[in-house]
Amino acid sequence: MDATIVGFLAVDGLTNGAIYALLALATVLLFAVTRVIFIPQGEFVAFAALTLALLQTGQVPGTVWFLLVLAAAVALAELWHGLRQHQAPARLLAAAARTLAWPVAVSLLAIWAAPRGWSTAAQAVLTVALVTAFGPLIYRLAYERLADASVLVLLIVSVGVHFALVGLGLYFFGAEGFRNPSFWDARMNLGGVAISGQALIIVVASIVLIVALWLYFERTLSGKALRATAVNRLGARLMGIPTTSAGRLSFTMAAFIGALSGLLIGPTTTIFYDSGFLIGLKGFVAAVVGGLASYPLALVGALGVGLLESFGAFWASAYKEVIVFSAILPVLLWRSLRDPGDEEH
């Protein structure tokens, strides 16, 4: 292995690591605010990549129908719950209308825009709008009424949500895989190592989003409310912070991060309806390095996962996934030895 190969593998690893960093941040955010270990985070990635691919072919993506079905299910579930609580029908209908407003509006826009051949940038924005809408709907349907349940119960629910999303993804998207065109086809040489324009876009977009998230949590009132909810959920509730809204907002942000990650990773690999699981799992490994609590450590873990995957694929391509996921074992062992008495009561 010479310096050129090392440089190529390092660039590839850091590029993938930037994607895993975004997914790790979303995983840490969700666990900190809602205590949900959200296994289906990678499904947002796959849905976004497939949605953009279908829009580029002029077809109405299955995301539209999936989103409408999910929104209708949430509206009906909340309507039924409200009727059982003897709430005013007018209030329930207004709440149902608010639930359906954004999914219906963005879906109608997608149906109208799909055959019109919008630019790639416009299709990317539409894709993010569609996939981001899944976040709060999934939270409201699967997690909101279990907000005070144990972490184990929430994890079991996440497993069920994952299998449901994968199965529905197969139904709405089909088994065919897609690979999106690159957003920037330029190629540059840096110290004898070829760097693609898409790789630069991935790294720059990841850095911009990470900085934006830091500014959001440090400088905005809603960001500080999310931080307060993450530190002490009960204390935040006593101080008047609506923890239900915090959960919805955190899932919205996670879906947005997943959608953006799907757009970034789509040109680098072929994405199928079930590809999100492995991608999201690598982000989860990075989040575990940070103890599902530390954003900086999660970023370091993500870059480490990307490099380990890249060099592992070079030395033993058939076992690269085994190498990556085996890396979590020493981390878990170290954390168990460091905090032997840390458990949820």
C-alpha positions as a Markdown table, in Angstrom:
| # | Residue | x | y | z |
|---|---|---|---|---|
| 1 | Met | 0.0 | 0.0 | 0.0 |
| 2 | Asp | 1.6 | 3.3 | -1.1 |
| 3 | Ala | 0.8 | 6.9 | -0.1 |
| 4 | Thr | -1.6 | 7.4 | -3.1 |
| 5 | Ile | -3.8 | 4.4 | -2.0 |
| 6 | Val | -3.7 | 5.6 | 1.6 |
| 7 | Gly | -4.8 | 9.1 | 0.5 |
| 8 | Phe | -7.6 | 7.7 | -1.7 |
| 9 | Leu | -8.9 | 5.4 | 1.1 |
| 10 | Ala | -8.7 | 8.3 | 3.6 |
| 11 | Val | -10.7 | 10.6 | 1.4 |
| 12 | Asp | -13.3 | 7.9 | 0.8 |
| 13 | Gly | -13.4 | 7.1 | 4.6 |
| 14 | Leu | -13.8 | 10.8 | 5.6 |
| 15 | Thr | -16.5 | 11.3 | 3.0 |
| 16 | Asn | -18.5 | 8.4 | 4.3 |
| 17 | Gly | -17.7 | 9.4 | 7.8 |
| 18 | Ala | -19.3 | 12.9 | 7.2 |
| 19 | Ile | -22.6 | 11.1 | 6.3 |
| 20 | Tyr | -22.4 | 8.9 | 9.3 |
| 21 | Ala | -21.7 | 12.0 | 11.5 |
| 22 | Leu | -25.0 | 13.5 | 10.4 |
| 23 | Leu | -26.8 | 10.3 | 11.3 |
| 24 | Ala | -25.0 | 10.0 | 14.6 |
| 25 | Leu | -26.0 | 13.5 | 15.5 |
| 26 | Ala | -29.6 | 12.7 | 14.7 |
| 27 | Thr | -29.5 | 9.5 | 16.8 |
| 28 | Val | -27.9 | 11.4 | 19.8 |
| 29 | Leu | -30.5 | 14.2 | 19.5 |
| 30 | Leu | -33.4 | 11.8 | 19.5 |
| 31 | Phe | -32.1 | 9.8 | 22.4 |
| 32 | Ala | -31.3 | 12.8 | 24.4 |
| 33 | Val | -34.7 | 14.5 | 24.0 |
| 34 | Thr | -37.1 | 11.5 | 23.8 |
| 35 | Arg | -35.0 | 8.5 | 25.1 |
| 36 | Val | -35.8 | 6.8 | 21.8 |
| 37 | Ile | -33.0 | 4.7 | 20.2 |
| 38 | Phe | -34.4 | 5.3 | 16.7 |
| 39 | Ile | -33.3 | 2.4 | 14.6 |
| 40 | Pro | -35.1 | 3.5 | 11.4 |
| 41 | Gln | -33.1 | 6.7 | 11.0 |
| 42 | Gly | -31.5 | 5.1 | 7.9 |
| 43 | Glu | -35.0 | 4.7 | 6.3 |
| 44 | Phe | -35.1 | 8.5 | 5.9 |
| 45 | Val | -31.9 | 8.3 | 4.0 |
| 46 | Ala | -33.2 | 5.6 | 1.6 |
| 47 | Phe | -36.6 | 7.3 | 1.1 |
| 48 | Ala | -34.9 | 10.6 | 0.2 |
| 49 | Ala | -32.5 | 9.0 | -2.3 |
| 50 | Leu | -35.3 | 7.0 | -3.9 |
| 51 | Thr | -37.6 | 10.0 | -4.0 |
| 52 | Leu | -35.1 | 12.1 | -5.9 |
| 53 | Ala | -34.3 | 9.3 | -8.3 |
| 54 | Leu | -38.0 | 8.9 | -9.2 |
| 55 | Leu | -38.5 | 12.6 | -9.5 |
| 56 | Gln | -35.6 | 12.7 | -12.0 |
| 57 | Thr | -37.4 | 10.1 | -14.1 |
| 58 | Gly | -40.6 | 12.1 | -14.2 |
| 59 | Gln | -42.5 | 9.7 | -12.0 |
| 60 | Val | -44.6 | 10.5 | -8.9 |
| 61 | Pro | -42.5 | 9.0 | -6.1 |
| 62 | Gly | -44.1 | 6.4 | -3.8 |
| 63 | Thr | -43.2 | 8.8 | -1.0 |
| 64 | Val | -46.2 | 10.9 | -1.9 |
| 65 | Trp | -48.7 | 8.0 | -1.4 |
| 66 | Phe | -46.8 | 6.8 | 1.7 |
| 67 | Leu | -46.9 | 10.2 | 3.3 |
| 68 | Leu | -50.6 | 10.7 | 2.6 |
| 69 | Val | -51.4 | 7.3 | 4.1 |
| 70 | Leu | -49.3 | 8.0 | 7.2 |
| 71 | Ala | -50.9 | 11.5 | 7.7 |
| 72 | Ala | -54.4 | 10.0 | 7.4 |
| 73 | Ala | -53.5 | 7.3 | 9.9 |
| 74 | Val | -52.2 | 9.9 | 12.4 |
| 75 | Ala | -55.3 | 12.1 | 11.9 |
| 76 | Leu | -57.7 | 9.2 | 12.4 |
| 77 | Ala | -55.8 | 7.9 | 15.4 |
| 78 | Glu | -55.8 | 11.3 | 17.1 |
| 79 | Leu | -59.5 | 11.8 | 16.2 |
| 80 | Trp | -60.4 | 8.5 | 17.7 |
| 81 | His | -58.4 | 9.3 | 20.9 |
| 82 | Gly | -60.1 | 12.7 | 21.2 |
| 83 | Leu | -63.5 | 11.2 | 20.8 |
| 84 | Arg | -62.8 | 8.8 | 23.6 |
| 85 | Gln | -61.7 | 11.7 | 25.7 |
| 86 | His | -65.0 | 13.5 | 24.9 |
| 87 | Gln | -63.3 | 16.5 | 23.3 |
| 88 | Ala | -65.2 | 19.0 | 21.2 |
| 89 | Pro | -65.7 | 17.7 | 17.6 |
| 90 | Ala | -64.9 | 21.2 | 16.2 |
| 91 | Arg | -61.6 | 21.1 | 18.0 |
| 92 | Leu | -60.8 | 17.6 | 16.8 |
| 93 | Leu | -61.6 | 18.5 | 13.2 |
| 94 | Ala | -59.3 | 21.5 | 13.4 |
| 95 | Ala | -56.5 | 19.4 | 14.8 |
| 96 | Ala | -57.0 | 16.9 | 12.0 |
| 97 | Ala | -56.9 | 19.6 | 9.4 |
| 98 | Arg | -53.6 | 20.9 | 10.9 |
| 99 | Thr | -52.2 | 17.4 | 10.8 |
| 100 | Leu | -53.1 | 16.9 | 7.1 |
| 101 | Ala | -52.3 | 20.4 | 5.9 |
| 102 | Trp | -48.6 | 20.1 | 5.2 |
| 103 | Pro | -48.5 | 16.5 | 4.0 |
| 104 | Val | -51.4 | 17.1 | 1.6 |
| 105 | Ala | -49.9 | 20.4 | 0.3 |
| 106 | Val | -46.4 | 19.1 | -0.4 |
| 107 | Ser | -47.8 | 15.9 | -1.9 |
| 108 | Leu | -50.0 | 17.8 | -4.3 |
| 109 | Leu | -47.0 | 19.9 | -5.2 |
| 110 | Ala | -45.0 | 16.8 | -5.9 |
| 111 | Ile | -47.8 | 15.2 | -8.0 |
| 112 | Trp | -47.9 | 18.4 | -10.1 |
| 113 | Ala | -44.2 | 18.9 | -10.3 |
| 114 | Ala | -43.0 | 15.3 | -11.1 |
| 115 | Pro | -43.7 | 15.3 | -14.8 |
| 116 | Arg | -42.5 | 18.8 | -15.4 |
| 117 | Gly | -38.8 | 18.1 | -15.2 |
| 118 | Trp | -37.8 | 20.6 | -12.6 |
| 119 | Ser | -34.1 | 21.3 | -12.0 |
| 120 | Thr | -32.1 | 18.9 | -9.8 |
| 121 | Ala | -31.9 | 21.6 | -7.1 |
| 122 | Ala | -35.6 | 22.2 | -7.0 |
| 123 | Gln | -36.3 | 18.4 | -7.0 |
| 124 | Ala | -33.9 | 18.1 | -4.1 |
| 125 | Val | -35.7 | 20.8 | -2.1 |
| 126 | Leu | -39.0 | 19.0 | -2.8 |
| 127 | Thr | -37.6 | 15.7 | -1.7 |
| 128 | Val | -36.4 | 17.2 | 1.6 |
| 129 | Ala | -39.9 | 18.7 | 2.2 |
| 130 | Leu | -41.5 | 15.3 | 1.5 |
| 131 | Val | -39.2 | 13.2 | 3.7 |
| 132 | Thr | -39.0 | 15.7 | 6.6 |
| 133 | Ala | -42.8 | 15.5 | 7.0 |
| 134 | Phe | -42.4 | 11.8 | 8.0 |
| 135 | Gly | -40.6 | 12.7 | 11.2 |
| 136 | Pro | -43.3 | 14.2 | 13.4 |
| 137 | Leu | -45.9 | 11.9 | 11.9 |
| 138 | Ile | -44.0 | 8.8 | 12.9 |
| 139 | Tyr | -43.4 | 10.3 | 16.4 |
| 140 | Arg | -47.1 | 11.1 | 16.9 |
| 141 | Leu | -48.2 | 7.7 | 15.7 |
| 142 | Ala | -45.7 | 5.4 | 17.4 |
| 143 | Tyr | -44.0 | 7.2 | 20.3 |
| 144 | Glu | -46.0 | 10.2 | 21.6 |
| 145 | Arg | -48.3 | 8.2 | 23.9 |
| 146 | Leu | -45.4 | 6.2 | 25.1 |
| 147 | Ala | -43.2 | 9.1 | 26.0 |
| 148 | Asp | -42.9 | 8.0 | 29.6 |
| 149 | Ala | -42.2 | 4.4 | 28.9 |
| 150 | Ser | -38.9 | 2.7 | 29.6 |
| 151 | Val | -36.0 | 2.9 | 27.2 |
| 152 | Leu | -36.5 | -0.9 | 26.5 |
| 153 | Val | -40.1 | -0.5 | 25.5 |
| 154 | Leu | -39.2 | 2.4 | 23.2 |
| 155 | Leu | -36.4 | 0.3 | 21.7 |
| 156 | Ile | -38.9 | -2.5 | 21.0 |
| 157 | Val | -41.2 | 0.0 | 19.4 |
| 158 | Ser | -38.3 | 1.2 | 17.2 |
| 159 | Val | -37.7 | -2.3 | 16.0 |
| 160 | Gly | -41.3 | -2.6 | 15.0 |
| 161 | Val | -41.3 | 0.8 | 13.3 |
| 162 | His | -38.2 | -0.2 | 11.4 |
| 163 | Phe | -39.7 | -3.4 | 10.0 |
| 164 | Ala | -42.9 | -1.6 | 9.2 |
| 165 | Leu | -41.1 | 1.1 | 7.2 |
| 166 | Val | -38.9 | -1.4 | 5.4 |
| 167 | Gly | -42.0 | -3.4 | 4.3 |
| 168 | Leu | -43.9 | -0.3 | 3.3 |
| 169 | Gly | -40.9 | 1.0 | 1.5 |
| 170 | Leu | -40.8 | -2.2 | -0.6 |
| 171 | Tyr | -44.5 | -1.7 | -1.4 |
| 172 | Phe | -44.3 | 2.0 | -2.3 |
| 173 | Phe | -40.9 | 2.1 | -4.0 |
| 174 | Gly | -40.5 | -1.4 | -5.3 |
| 175 | Ala | -37.4 | -3.6 | -5.2 |
| 176 | Glu | -35.4 | -1.7 | -7.9 |
| 177 | Gly | -32.4 | 0.2 | -6.8 |
| 178 | Phe | -31.4 | 3.7 | -8.0 |
| 179 | Arg | -28.2 | 5.7 | -8.2 |
| 180 | Asn | -28.6 | 9.5 | -8.5 |
| 181 | Pro | -26.4 | 11.7 | -10.7 |
| 182 | Ser | -23.7 | 13.7 | -9.0 |
| 183 | Phe | -24.5 | 17.3 | -8.0 |
| 184 | Trp | -21.0 | 18.3 | -9.2 |
| 185 | Asp | -19.0 | 16.3 | -11.7 |
| 186 | Ala | -15.7 | 18.1 | -11.2 |
| 187 | Arg | -12.6 | 16.2 | -10.2 |
| 188 | Met | -9.6 | 17.7 | -8.5 |
| 189 | Asn | -6.1 | 16.5 | -7.6 |
| 190 | Leu | -4.9 | 17.3 | -4.1 |
| 191 | Gly | -1.4 | 16.0 | -3.3 |
| 192 | Gly | -1.7 | 13.3 | -6.0 |
| 193 | Val | -5.1 | 12.2 | -4.6 |
| 194 | Ala | -8.2 | 12.6 | -6.8 |
| 195 | Ile | -11.1 | 14.2 | -5.1 |
| 196 | Ser | -14.6 | 14.4 | -6.7 |
| 197 | Gly | -16.8 | 17.4 | -6.6 |
| 198 | Gln | -19.5 | 15.2 | -4.9 |
| 199 | Ala | -17.1 | 14.4 | -2.1 |
| 200 | Leu | -16.5 | 18.0 | -1.5 |
| 201 | Ile | -20.2 | 18.7 | -1.5 |
| 202 | Ile | -20.7 | 16.0 | 1.1 |
| 203 | Val | -18.0 | 17.3 | 3.4 |
| 204 | Val | -19.0 | 21.0 | 3.1 |
| 205 | Ala | -22.7 | 20.3 | 3.5 |
| 206 | Ser | -22.0 | 18.2 | 6.6 |
| 207 | Ile | -19.9 | 20.9 | 8.2 |
| 208 | Val | -22.4 | 23.6 | 7.4 |
| 209 | Leu | -25.3 | 21.5 | 8.9 |
| 210 | Ile | -23.2 | 20.7 | 12.0 |
| 211 | Val | -22.4 | 24.3 | 12.5 |
| 212 | Ala | -26.0 | 25.3 | 12.0 |
| 213 | Leu | -27.1 | 22.8 | 14.6 |
| 214 | Trp | -24.6 | 24.1 | 17.0 |
| 215 | Leu | -25.8 | 27.7 | 16.5 |
| 216 | Tyr | -29.4 | 26.5 | 16.8 |
| 217 | Phe | -28.8 | 24.9 | 20.1 |
| 218 | Glu | -26.7 | 27.7 | 21.5 |
| 219 | Arg | -28.5 | 30.8 | 20.2 |
| 220 | Thr | -32.2 | 30.1 | 19.7 |
| 221 | Leu | -34.9 | 29.8 | 22.3 |
| 222 | Ser | -36.4 | 26.6 | 20.9 |
| 223 | Gly | -32.9 | 25.1 | 20.7 |
| 224 | Lys | -32.3 | 25.8 | 24.4 |
| 225 | Ala | -35.7 | 24.3 | 25.1 |
| 226 | Leu | -34.6 | 21.1 | 23.4 |
| 227 | Arg | -31.4 | 21.1 | 25.4 |
| 228 | Ala | -33.3 | 21.6 | 28.6 |
| 229 | Thr | -35.6 | 18.7 | 27.7 |
| 230 | Ala | -32.6 | 16.5 | 27.0 |
| 231 | Val | -30.9 | 17.4 | 30.4 |
| 232 | Asn | -34.1 | 17.0 | 32.5 |
| 233 | Arg | -37.4 | 16.1 | 30.9 |
| 234 | Leu | -39.4 | 16.5 | 34.1 |
| 235 | Gly | -37.7 | 19.7 | 35.1 |
| 236 | Ala | -38.3 | 21.1 | 31.6 |
| 237 | Arg | -42.0 | 20.2 | 31.9 |
| 238 | Leu | -42.2 | 21.9 | 35.3 |
| 239 | Met | -40.6 | 25.1 | 33.8 |
| 240 | Gly | -43.4 | 25.2 | 31.1 |
| 241 | Ile | -41.5 | 23.7 | 28.2 |
| 242 | Pro | -43.9 | 21.4 | 26.2 |
| 243 | Thr | -42.0 | 18.1 | 26.0 |
| 244 | Thr | -44.5 | 16.8 | 23.5 |
| 245 | Ser | -43.6 | 19.6 | 21.1 |
| 246 | Ala | -39.9 | 19.0 | 21.8 |
| 247 | Gly | -40.4 | 15.4 | 20.7 |
| 248 | Arg | -42.1 | 16.4 | 17.5 |
| 249 | Leu | -39.5 | 19.0 | 16.8 |
| 250 | Ser | -36.6 | 16.6 | 17.4 |
| 251 | Phe | -38.1 | 14.0 | 15.1 |
| 252 | Thr | -38.6 | 16.7 | 12.4 |
| 253 | Met | -35.0 | 17.6 | 12.7 |
| 254 | Ala | -33.9 | 13.9 | 12.5 |
| 255 | Ala | -36.0 | 13.4 | 9.4 |
| 256 | Phe | -34.5 | 16.5 | 7.8 |
| 257 | Ile | -31.0 | 15.3 | 8.6 |
| 258 | Gly | -31.8 | 11.9 | 7.2 |
| 259 | Ala | -33.3 | 13.4 | 4.0 |
| 260 | Leu | -30.2 | 15.6 | 3.5 |
| 261 | Ser | -28.0 | 12.6 | 4.0 |
| 262 | Gly | -30.0 | 10.6 | 1.4 |
| 263 | Leu | -29.4 | 13.4 | -1.1 |
| 264 | Leu | -25.7 | 13.4 | -0.4 |
| 265 | Ile | -25.1 | 9.7 | -0.4 |
| 266 | Gly | -27.4 | 8.9 | -3.4 |
| 267 | Pro | -24.8 | 9.7 | -6.1 |
| 268 | Thr | -22.1 | 7.6 | -4.4 |
| 269 | Thr | -23.9 | 4.2 | -4.2 |
| 270 | Thr | -27.0 | 2.4 | -5.4 |
| 271 | Ile | -29.8 | 2.7 | -2.9 |
| 272 | Phe | -32.6 | 0.2 | -2.5 |
| 273 | Tyr | -35.7 | 0.3 | -0.3 |
| 274 | Asp | -33.8 | -1.5 | 2.5 |
| 275 | Ser | -30.4 | 0.1 | 2.1 |
| 276 | Gly | -31.0 | 2.6 | 4.9 |
| 277 | Phe | -30.7 | 0.0 | 7.7 |
| 278 | Leu | -26.9 | -0.6 | 7.2 |
| 279 | Ile | -26.3 | 3.1 | 6.7 |
| 280 | Gly | -28.2 | 4.1 | 9.8 |
| 281 | Leu | -26.6 | 1.3 | 11.8 |
| 282 | Lys | -23.1 | 2.8 | 11.1 |
| 283 | Gly | -24.4 | 6.1 | 12.3 |
| 284 | Phe | -25.7 | 4.3 | 15.4 |
| 285 | Val | -22.2 | 2.8 | 16.0 |
| 286 | Ala | -20.8 | 6.3 | 15.9 |
| 287 | Ala | -23.4 | 7.5 | 18.3 |
| 288 | Val | -22.6 | 4.7 | 20.8 |
| 289 | Val | -19.0 | 5.9 | 20.8 |
| 290 | Gly | -20.4 | 9.1 | 22.1 |
| 291 | Gly | -22.4 | 7.3 | 24.7 |
| 292 | Leu | -25.6 | 8.4 | 22.9 |
| 293 | Ala | -25.0 | 11.7 | 24.7 |
| 294 | Ser | -21.9 | 13.5 | 23.4 |
| 295 | Tyr | -22.1 | 15.2 | 20.0 |
| 296 | Pro | -18.3 | 15.7 | 19.7 |
| 297 | Leu | -17.5 | 12.1 | 20.5 |
| 298 | Ala | -20.2 | 11.0 | 18.1 |
| 299 | Leu | -18.5 | 13.0 | 15.4 |
| 300 | Val | -15.2 | 11.5 | 16.2 |
| 301 | Gly | -16.8 | 8.1 | 16.2 |
| 302 | Ala | -18.4 | 8.7 | 12.8 |
| 303 | Leu | -15.1 | 9.7 | 11.2 |
| 304 | Gly | -13.5 | 6.6 | 12.7 |
| 305 | Val | -16.3 | 4.4 | 11.4 |
| 306 | Gly | -15.8 | 5.8 | 7.9 |
| 307 | Leu | -12.1 | 5.3 | 7.9 |
| 308 | Leu | -12.4 | 1.8 | 9.3 |
| 309 | Glu | -14.9 | 0.9 | 6.7 |
| 310 | Ser | -12.8 | 2.3 | 3.9 |
| 311 | Phe | -9.5 | 0.6 | 4.9 |
| 312 | Gly | -11.4 | -2.6 | 5.9 |
| 313 | Ala | -12.9 | -2.8 | 2.4 |
| 314 | Phe | -9.4 | -2.6 | 1.0 |
| 315 | Trp | -7.9 | -5.3 | 3.1 |
| 316 | Ala | -10.9 | -7.6 | 3.4 |
| 317 | Ser | -13.9 | -6.4 | 1.3 |
| 318 | Ala | -16.0 | -9.4 | 2.1 |
| 319 | Tyr | -15.8 | -8.7 | 5.8 |
| 320 | Lys | -15.9 | -4.9 | 5.9 |
| 321 | Glu | -19.3 | -4.8 | 7.6 |
| 322 | Val | -18.2 | -7.3 | 10.2 |
| 323 | Ile | -15.1 | -5.2 | 10.9 |
| 324 | Val | -17.2 | -2.0 | 11.3 |
| 325 | Phe | -19.8 | -3.5 | 13.6 |
| 326 | Ser | -17.3 | -5.5 | 15.6 |
| 327 | Ala | -15.7 | -2.1 | 16.5 |
| 328 | Ile | -18.7 | -1.4 | 18.8 |
| 329 | Leu | -17.8 | -4.3 | 21.1 |
| 330 | Pro | -14.7 | -2.8 | 22.7 |
| 331 | Val | -16.6 | 0.5 | 23.1 |
| 332 | Leu | -19.4 | -1.2 | 24.9 |
| 333 | Leu | -17.0 | -3.2 | 27.1 |
| 334 | Trp | -15.1 | 0.0 | 28.0 |
| 335 | Arg | -18.3 | 1.8 | 28.9 |
| 336 | Ser | -19.6 | -1.1 | 31.0 |
| 337 | Leu | -16.3 | -1.2 | 32.9 |
| 338 | Arg | -16.3 | 2.6 | 33.3 |
| 339 | Asp | -19.9 | 2.9 | 34.5 |
| 340 | Pro | -20.8 | -0.6 | 35.9 |
| 341 | Gly | -23.7 | 0.7 | 38.0 |
| 342 | Asp | -25.3 | 3.0 | 35.3 |
| 343 | Glu | -28.7 | 1.6 | 34.6 |
| 344 | Glu | -32.2 | 3.0 | 34.2 |
| 345 | His | -34.6 | 2.6 | 37.1 |
